Amino acid sequence: MRGGRRSSMGLAGIVAVLLFVWLIIGAVAAGQRHYYDSAPTNCASTGTIAVTIFAGPLNYMGVNPKIADCQVDLPQPSP
């Protein structure tokens, strides 16, 4: 019983490490594109940074994700 449990924990650990490496590669790609040079000024630049990080190694295979425009409704105060 322990052997089966160990292998599932091992698989979860491998998936976690792969996910972490994937996101680190995406963060490096965003840095190489100079997305961190200035603070994001709108939600489109924040979104571009986020999708670049989520794209991970795909950035080095020609994927260049960008968010062109986004509209965010700001909450209004209660009357």
C-alpha positions as CSV (number, residue, x, y, z in Angstrom):
1,M,0.0,0.0,0.0
2,R,2.8,2.4,0.7
3,G,4.4,1.8,-2.7
4,G,1.3,3.0,-4.5
5,R,0.9,6.0,-2.2
6,R,4.6,7.0,-2.7
7,S,4.2,6.9,-6.5
8,S,1.2,9.2,-6.5
9,M,3.0,11.6,-4.2
10,G,6.0,11.4,-6.5
11,L,3.8,12.2,-9.5
12,A,2.3,15.2,-7.8
13,G,5.8,16.4,-6.9
14,I,7.0,16.0,-10.4
15,V,4.0,18.0,-11.7
16,A,4.6,20.7,-9.2
17,V,8.2,21.0,-10.2
18,L,7.4,21.1,-13.9
19,L,4.7,23.8,-13.3
20,F,7.2,25.8,-11.3
21,V,9.9,25.6,-14.0
22,W,7.3,26.4,-16.7
23,L,6.3,29.6,-14.8
24,I,9.9,30.6,-14.2
25,I,10.7,30.2,-17.9
26,G,7.7,32.5,-18.6
27,A,8.9,35.1,-16.1
28,V,12.4,35.1,-17.7
29,A,10.8,35.5,-21.1
30,A,8.8,38.5,-19.9
31,G,12.0,40.0,-18.4
32,Q,13.9,39.5,-21.7
33,R,11.0,41.5,-23.4
34,H,11.6,44.3,-20.9
35,Y,8.0,44.0,-19.5
36,Y,9.4,44.7,-16.0
37,D,11.2,47.9,-16.8
38,S,8.3,50.1,-15.8
39,A,5.1,49.6,-13.7
40,P,2.1,48.5,-15.7
41,T,0.0,51.5,-16.6
42,N,-3.2,49.7,-17.5
43,C,-4.8,46.3,-17.5
44,A,-3.6,45.5,-21.0
45,S,0.1,45.7,-19.9
46,T,-0.6,43.7,-16.8
47,G,-2.5,41.1,-18.8
48,T,0.4,40.9,-21.3
49,I,2.8,40.2,-18.5
50,A,0.5,37.5,-17.1
51,V,-0.1,35.7,-20.4
52,T,3.6,35.8,-21.2
53,I,4.4,34.1,-17.9
54,F,1.6,31.5,-18.4
55,A,2.9,30.8,-21.9
56,G,6.2,29.7,-20.4
57,P,8.5,27.9,-22.8
58,L,6.1,28.5,-25.7
59,N,7.6,32.1,-25.8
60,Y,10.8,30.6,-27.2
61,M,8.8,28.7,-29.9
62,G,7.4,31.9,-31.5
63,V,4.4,32.5,-29.3
64,N,4.2,36.2,-28.4
65,P,1.0,36.7,-26.4
66,K,-0.3,40.2,-26.0
67,I,-3.4,41.7,-24.6
68,A,-4.4,44.6,-26.8
69,D,-7.2,46.1,-24.9
70,C,-9.3,45.3,-21.9
71,Q,-12.1,47.0,-20.1
72,V,-12.5,46.7,-16.3
73,D,-15.6,48.0,-14.6
74,L,-14.6,49.8,-11.5
75,P,-16.9,49.2,-8.5
76,Q,-19.0,52.1,-7.6
77,P,-19.6,53.2,-3.9
78,S,-22.9,52.3,-2.4
79,P,-25.4,55.2,-2.3
